[in-house]
Amino acid sequence: MQQLTGQDAMFLHAEMDGFPMHIGGISIYDQSTAVGGRVRFKDILATFARRVHRSPIFRRKLKRVPMGLDQPYWVDDARFDLEYHIRHIALPRPGDWRQLLIQVARLHAQPLDMKRPLWQIYVIEGLNNIDGVPPGSFALYTKVHHAAMDGATGVQFFGAFNDMEPNPVEEESPDWVVQPEPGNTRLLGRAYLNNLRKPWQIVQLARQALPARKRLKQGKEEDLFQSLEDKEPTRFNRDLSPHRVVEARKFDFEEVREIKSAVPGATINDAVLTIISGAMRSYLESKGELPENSMVAGCPIDVRDESEQEAGGNMIGLMNVALRSDIADPMQRLQAVHEQANRSKAYAEAMGPRIGLDIADTVPGGIISSVMRLSVAAGMTEKNVMQHTIVTNVPGSPFQLYLCGAELVDSFGIGVLAPGMGLFHTVTSAVMNKKGSIIIAALSCREVMPDPEFYAECLQASFAELLQASREPRGKKSA
């Protein structure tokens, strides 16, 4: 058995009615490339049956400590049923993009069964009328609880059932020896020993805080950090319904690289943040709701070191970046986002990127859970705006992938919403159709974003505006 870290367990404590804490993804495959031009559902089941040993996420479930005296554990599910977790559905005709995303949004709004391994996959057939997707293609919608993995470990999970060649040599799945679940007496004994270490952990945390405070003070004196004061709430920070909407747009990687190259030192991430900034600006401006001050994005960062690259679970820091949505000119906005991102990185380094992990491991989960629920009940999540959106970067495969011989033609991730945080962007970079692409996907609440197609058009328009501006002679303002 393996105990959840404090940050893993935090996603369990954060789960509330209407706010499931699983992340997801959509992968679209062209089955015409498979042998015989067809992939059957039983072929997909057989592939997973041979490969469930590749990731521990597949066959383990939660085991909670009595009275919540310690963090839960992952244990083997002796009654693991693959066909419960992998399901088969089809879109009605004509099987277009909106139908797919409406179906996925409904599935994404449904919580996982906490008594089983925390994942599900839906094989969705009938994709016959989607631009750029061959008729007869199928999709996999995958959802996994955030307590089990973050974006980085999600790549490992995804790789467990995809191949880098159409017809790989299949391996034999090793026999599975189920480890018995620990009894309550053993769990309580471990909880007692773990809690004895808490005072020392608090002392260690305080020791880390002192130099961090010194670094922050020095950075402020030297004006190294960005100012994120006076964050005005938007429609994305208000009370949210349990209903979800999903949209996504794909962009050519080389064109995004062209955009970032227009500003010396800018990165691909800077360009993507500027695309999102322009989209949010246009969307809110169309409704007469554009805030006067810059909106802010929370950007998760992977804080694993080299020795932790194979570790599962979550190891995430967070930095806030001003999106400079108060700047109309696209190139000036990109320049400002680049500068603000550098200042935000300086702040995160001064604070210590792993301090969030240490706090989550030190503070008892019951206290974290109570604070979260009290904040929601008091309306503090809507009154005290921390970010206007979350933007997370999920690296995809740098190689063309296949499932049962079917070629991957589209793939993007889907995040989570939390009280007061009603817009989540997932940025996926990968090779699909043997071409580098960047996909920006947006998850929101149906009541605050009743028109997700329009928001996707705003993303497309923001990208086009930036690309055009990047190609203009230096010193000439874009129209």
C-alpha positions in Angstrom: 0.0 0.0 0.0 1.0 3.6 -0.6 -0.1 6.6 1.4 -1.3 9.7 -0.3 0.7 12.8 0.1 -0.8 15.9 1.6 -1.3 17.5 -1.8 -2.9 14.3 -3.2 -5.3 14.2 -0.3 -6.1 17.9 -0.7 -7.9 17.1 -3.9 -10.1 14.6 -2.0 -10.8 17.2 0.7 -11.7 19.7 -2.0 -14.4 17.6 -3.6 -17.9 18.9 -2.9 -21.3 18.5 -4.4 -21.1 20.0 -7.9 -17.3 20.1 -7.9 -15.8 16.7 -8.7 -12.0 16.8 -8.6 -11.1 14.7 -11.5 -9.1 15.7 -14.6 -9.9 14.4 -18.0 -9.0 14.3 -21.7 -10.3 13.6 -25.1 -8.3 11.6 -27.7 -9.6 11.1 -31.2 -8.4 8.2 -33.4 -8.7 7.4 -37.1 -9.6 3.7 -37.2 -9.1 3.5 -40.9 -5.3 3.1 -40.2 -5.9 -0.1 -38.2 -5.7 -3.6 -39.7 -8.9 -4.2 -41.6 -9.9 -0.5 -41.2 -11.8 -1.1 -38.0 -11.2 -1.2 -34.2 -13.7 -3.1 -32.2 -14.6 -2.4 -28.6 -13.4 -5.9 -27.6 -10.0 -5.0 -29.1 -9.7 -2.0 -26.9 -10.7 -4.0 -23.8 -8.2 -6.7 -24.6 -5.4 -4.1 -25.0 -6.2 -2.6 -21.6 -6.4 -6.1 -20.0 -2.8 -6.8 -21.2 -1.5 -3.4 -20.0 -3.2 -2.6 -16.7 0.1 -3.5 -14.9 1.8 -0.5 -16.6 0.3 2.1 -14.2 -0.6 1.5 -10.6 -3.6 3.9 -11.0 -5.6 1.2 -12.9 -6.2 -1.3 -10.1 -5.9 0.6 -6.8 -8.6 2.2 -4.7 -8.7 4.4 -1.6 -8.5 3.1 1.9 -9.4 5.8 4.5 -8.0 5.9 8.0 -10.7 5.7 10.8 -11.9 9.1 11.9 -9.7 10.8 9.3 -6.7 10.7 11.7 -4.2 10.5 8.8 -4.1 10.7 5.1 -5.7 7.8 3.1 -3.8 5.0 1.4 -3.9 3.4 -2.0 -4.6 -0.3 -1.8 -5.3 -3.1 -4.3 -8.9 -3.5 -5.4 -9.4 -7.3 -5.2 -12.7 -6.9 -7.0 -11.3 -4.8 -9.9 -13.6 -5.0 -12.9 -12.1 -3.7 -16.1 -15.5 -3.5 -17.9 -16.9 -1.2 -15.2 -14.2 1.3 -15.9 -14.2 1.1 -19.8 -17.6 1.9 -21.3 -18.9 2.1 -24.9 -21.3 4.7 -26.2 -22.0 6.4 -29.5 -23.0 9.9 -30.7 -26.3 10.4 -32.5 -26.2 11.5 -36.1 -24.5 13.5 -37.6 -21.8 13.0 -34.9 -20.4 16.5 -35.0 -18.0 18.5 -32.8 -20.7 20.1 -30.6 -22.4 16.8 -30.0 -19.1 15.3 -28.9 -18.2 18.2 -26.5 -21.8 18.3 -25.0 -21.5 14.6 -24.3 -18.1 14.9 -22.8 -19.2 17.9 -20.7 -22.0 15.9 -19.2 -19.7 13.0 -18.4 -17.1 15.3 -16.9 -19.7 16.7 -14.5 -20.4 13.3 -13.0 -18.3 12.3 -9.9 -16.3 9.1 -9.7 -17.2 6.3 -7.4 -14.9 6.7 -4.4 -15.2 3.0 -3.5 -13.5 1.9 -6.8 -10.3 2.7 -8.6 -10.6 6.4 -9.5 -10.8 6.4 -13.3 -13.1 5.8 -16.2 -12.8 5.7 -19.9 -15.6 6.1 -22.5 -15.1 4.8 -26.0 -17.3 7.2 -28.1 -18.2 6.1 -31.6 -20.0 7.9 -34.4 -17.6 10.8 -35.1 -18.7 11.4 -38.7 -19.0 15.1 -39.2 -16.0 16.9 -37.6 -13.8 19.1 -39.6 -10.3 17.6 -40.0 -11.3 14.3 -38.5 -11.8 11.3 -40.9 -15.4 10.0 -40.8 -15.8 6.8 -38.8 -13.3 7.9 -36.2 -13.8 7.2 -32.5 -12.9 9.1 -29.3 -11.7 8.1 -25.9 -12.9 10.3 -23.1 -10.7 9.6 -20.0 -11.2 10.9 -16.5 -9.0 10.3 -13.5 -9.2 11.8 -10.0 -6.7 14.5 -9.4 -5.7 12.8 -6.1 -4.3 10.0 -8.3 -2.3 12.0 -10.7 -1.4 15.5 -12.0 -0.7 16.5 -15.6 2.9 15.1 -15.6 1.9 11.7 -14.3 -1.1 11.7 -16.6 1.3 11.4 -19.5 2.5 8.1 -18.1 -1.1 6.9 -17.7 -1.9 7.9 -21.2 1.2 6.1 -22.5 0.1 2.9 -20.9 -2.4 2.2 -23.6 -1.0 4.0 -26.6 1.8 2.9 -28.9 4.4 4.7 -31.1 3.9 2.3 -34.0 0.7 0.9 -35.5 1.4 -2.8 -34.9 3.5 -3.3 -31.8 4.6 -6.6 -30.5 2.3 -7.4 -27.6 3.8 -8.3 -24.2 2.4 -10.8 -21.8 0.8 -9.3 -18.8 2.4 -10.6 -15.5 0.2 -12.4 -13.0 -1.3 -9.9 -10.5 -0.8 -10.8 -6.8 -3.4 -8.8 -4.8 -2.0 -7.4 -1.6 -4.5 -7.7 1.2 -6.0 -4.5 2.6 -4.6 -3.3 6.0 -6.8 -3.5 9.0 -8.0 -0.5 11.0 -5.6 -1.3 13.9 -2.6 -1.2 11.6 -3.8 2.1 10.0 -4.4 3.7 13.4 -0.9 2.6 14.6 0.7 4.2 11.5 -1.4 7.4 12.1 -0.1 7.6 15.7 3.5 7.4 14.5 2.9 9.9 11.6 1.3 12.4 13.9 4.2 12.2 16.4 6.3 13.7 13.6 4.0 16.7 13.1 5.6 19.0 15.6 9.0 18.4 14.0 7.5 19.1 10.5 6.1 22.4 11.8 9.5 23.4 13.0 11.0 22.5 9.6 8.3 24.5 7.8 9.1 27.5 10.0 12.8 27.2 9.2 11.9 27.3 5.5 9.7 30.3 6.0 12.3 32.5 7.5 14.7 32.6 4.5 11.7 32.8 2.2 10.5 35.9 4.0 14.0 37.4 3.7 14.1 36.6 -0.1 10.6 38.1 -0.6 11.5 41.3 1.3 14.7 41.7 -0.7 12.8 41.1 -4.0 10.2 43.7 -3.2 12.9 46.2 -2.3 14.6 45.5 -5.7 11.2 45.6 -7.5 11.7 42.1 -8.9 8.1 41.0 -8.5 4.8 41.8 -10.3 2.0 43.7 -8.6 -1.3 41.8 -8.6 -3.4 44.1 -6.5 -7.0 45.1 -7.1 -8.2 42.0 -8.9 -11.8 42.6 -9.9 -14.2 39.6 -10.0 -15.6 38.5 -13.3 -18.4 36.2 -14.2 -15.9 33.3 -13.8 -15.5 34.1 -10.1 -19.2 34.0 -9.1 -21.3 31.1 -7.8 -21.1 28.1 -10.2 -23.6 25.5 -11.2 -22.8 21.8 -11.4 -23.2 21.8 -15.2 -20.1 22.0 -17.4 -19.2 23.1 -21.0 -16.1 22.2 -22.9 -14.5 23.7 -26.0 -11.1 23.5 -27.7 -9.1 24.9 -30.6 -6.0 23.5 -32.3 -3.1 25.7 -33.5 0.0 25.0 -35.6 3.1 24.8 -33.3 5.3 26.6 -35.8 2.9 29.5 -36.0 2.8 29.8 -32.2 6.6 29.7 -32.3 6.5 32.5 -34.9 4.3 34.6 -32.6 6.7 34.2 -29.6 9.7 35.0 -31.7 8.3 38.5 -32.4 9.3 39.5 -28.8 12.9 38.8 -27.9 13.1 36.3 -25.0 9.5 35.4 -25.1 8.5 31.7 -24.7 5.8 29.5 -26.1 4.0 29.7 -22.8 4.1 33.5 -23.0 2.5 33.3 -26.5 -0.2 30.9 -25.2 -1.0 33.1 -22.2 -1.4 36.1 -24.6 -3.7 34.1 -26.8 -5.9 33.3 -23.8 -5.7 36.8 -22.5 -7.0 38.2 -25.9 -9.8 35.6 -25.9 -10.9 36.4 -22.3 -10.7 40.2 -23.1 -12.9 39.8 -26.3 -15.4 37.5 -24.6 -15.9 39.8 -21.6 -15.8 42.9 -23.7 -18.6 41.6 -25.9 -20.8 41.3 -22.7 -19.8 44.7 -21.4 -17.9 43.1 -18.5 -14.2 43.7 -19.2 -12.5 44.6 -15.9 -10.4 47.8 -15.9 -7.4 46.1 -14.3 -5.5 43.1 -15.7 -6.9 39.7 -15.2 -4.7 37.1 -13.6 -4.0 33.5 -14.5 -2.9 30.8 -12.0 -0.3 28.6 -13.6 0.5 25.2 -12.0 4.2 24.2 -12.2 5.8 20.8 -11.8 8.2 20.9 -8.9 9.7 17.4 -9.3 13.4 17.1 -9.2 15.4 14.6 -11.3 15.0 11.9 -8.7 11.2 12.3 -8.6 10.4 12.1 -12.3 8.9 8.6 -12.0 7.0 9.4 -8.8 3.3 9.3 -9.0 0.7 11.6 -7.6 0.9 15.4 -7.4 3.9 17.6 -7.1 2.6 21.0 -8.1 3.4 24.6 -7.3 1.5 27.6 -8.5 2.5 31.0 -9.7 0.2 33.9 -10.7 0.8 35.7 -13.9 -0.9 39.0 -14.9 -2.5 38.4 -18.3 -2.4 42.1 -19.2 -5.9 42.0 -20.5 -5.9 45.8 -20.0 -3.7 46.2 -23.1 -5.5 46.2 -26.4 -2.5 46.0 -28.8 -1.6 42.3 -29.2 2.2 42.7 -29.5 2.3 45.1 -26.6 0.3 42.6 -24.6 2.7 39.8 -25.5 5.7 41.9 -24.4 3.9 42.8 -21.1 2.9 39.1 -20.4 6.5 38.1 -21.0 7.8 40.6 -18.5 5.1 39.7 -16.0 5.8 36.0 -16.3 9.5 36.6 -15.6 8.6 38.6 -12.5 6.2 35.9 -11.4 8.9 33.2 -11.8 11.2 35.3 -9.6 8.5 35.5 -6.9 7.9 31.8 -7.0 11.6 31.1 -6.7 11.9 33.5 -3.7 8.8 31.9 -2.0 10.1 28.4 -2.7 8.2 26.4 -5.2 7.8 23.4 -2.9 6.4 25.3 0.1 2.9 24.4 -0.9 3.7 20.7 -0.8 5.3 21.0 2.6 2.2 22.9 4.0 -0.1 20.3 2.6 2.0 17.5 4.2 2.1 19.3 7.6 -1.5 20.6 8.1 -4.0 17.9 9.0 -6.4 17.1 6.1 -9.5 17.7 8.3 -8.4 21.3 8.9 -7.8 21.9 5.2 -11.2 20.5 4.4 -13.0 22.6 7.0 -11.3 25.8 5.9 -12.3 25.1 2.3 -16.0 24.5 3.1 -16.2 27.5 5.5 -14.7 29.7 2.8 -17.3 28.6 0.3 -20.2 28.9 2.8 -19.1 32.5 3.6 -18.8 33.4 0.0 -15.1 34.3 0.4 -14.2 32.5 -2.9 -16.3 35.0 -4.9 -15.3 38.1 -2.9 -11.5 37.4 -2.7 -10.4 36.8 -6.2 -7.0 35.0 -6.4 -7.1 34.2 -10.1 -9.5 34.7 -13.0 -8.6 31.5 -14.7 -6.2 28.5 -14.4 -3.9 27.8 -17.3 -2.0 24.5 -17.1 0.5 23.1 -19.6 0.2 19.4 -20.2 3.1 18.0 -22.4 1.9 15.4 -24.9 3.9 12.9 -26.9 6.6 14.2 -29.2 5.8 11.1 -31.4 2.8 10.0 -33.4 0.7 7.6 -31.2 -1.7 4.7 -32.0 -4.3 2.7 -30.2 -5.0 -0.8 -31.6 -3.5 0.5 -34.9 -5.7 3.6 -35.0 -3.8 6.8 -35.5 -4.2 9.6 -32.9 -5.5 12.7 -34.8 -6.5 15.0 -31.9 -6.0 15.1 -28.2 -6.4 17.6 -25.4 -6.9 17.7 -21.6 -9.8 18.9 -19.4 -9.2 20.4 -16.0 -11.3 21.0 -12.9 -13.5 23.8 -11.6 -13.6 25.0 -8.0 -15.8 27.5 -6.1 -15.0 30.9 -7.4 -12.9 29.5 -10.2 -15.1 29.0 -13.2 -12.7 28.9 -16.2 -9.9 26.4 -16.6 -7.6 26.2 -19.7 -5.6 23.1 -20.5 -2.8 23.6 -23.0 -1.6 20.4 -24.7 1.4 20.3 -27.0 1.9 17.1 -29.0 2.5 15.5 -32.4 -0.7 14.5 -34.1 -1.3 13.7 -37.7 2.5 13.7 -37.8 2.5 17.4 -37.2 3.3 19.5 -34.1 0.2 21.1 -32.6 -0.9 23.1 -29.6 -4.5 22.7 -28.4 -6.1 25.1 -26.0 -9.1 23.6 -24.2 -11.5 25.5 -22.0 -13.7 24.1 -19.2 -16.4 26.3 -17.7 -19.8 26.4 -16.1 -22.8 26.4 -18.4 -24.4 29.3 -16.6 -21.4 31.6 -16.7 -20.5 30.5 -20.2 -23.7 29.7 -22.1 -21.9 30.1 -25.4 -18.7 28.1 -25.4 -18.6 28.1 -29.3 -18.3 31.9 -29.1 -15.4 31.6 -26.6 -13.6 29.2 -28.9 -14.1 31.7 -31.7 -12.5 34.3 -29.4 -9.5 32.0 -29.0 -9.2 31.6 -32.7 -9.5 35.3 -33.3 -6.9 36.2 -30.6 -4.4 33.8 -32.2 -5.1 35.2 -35.7 -4.6 38.7 -34.4 -1.3 37.9 -32.8 0.0 36.0 -35.8 -0.8 38.9 -38.1 0.8 41.4 -35.7 3.9 39.2 -35.4 4.4 39.3 -39.2 4.1 43.1 -39.5 7.3 45.2 -39.7 8.8 46.1 -36.4 7.6 49.5 -35.1 4.3 49.3 -37.0 1.2 49.0 -34.9 -1.3 46.4 -35.7 -4.7 47.6 -36.7 
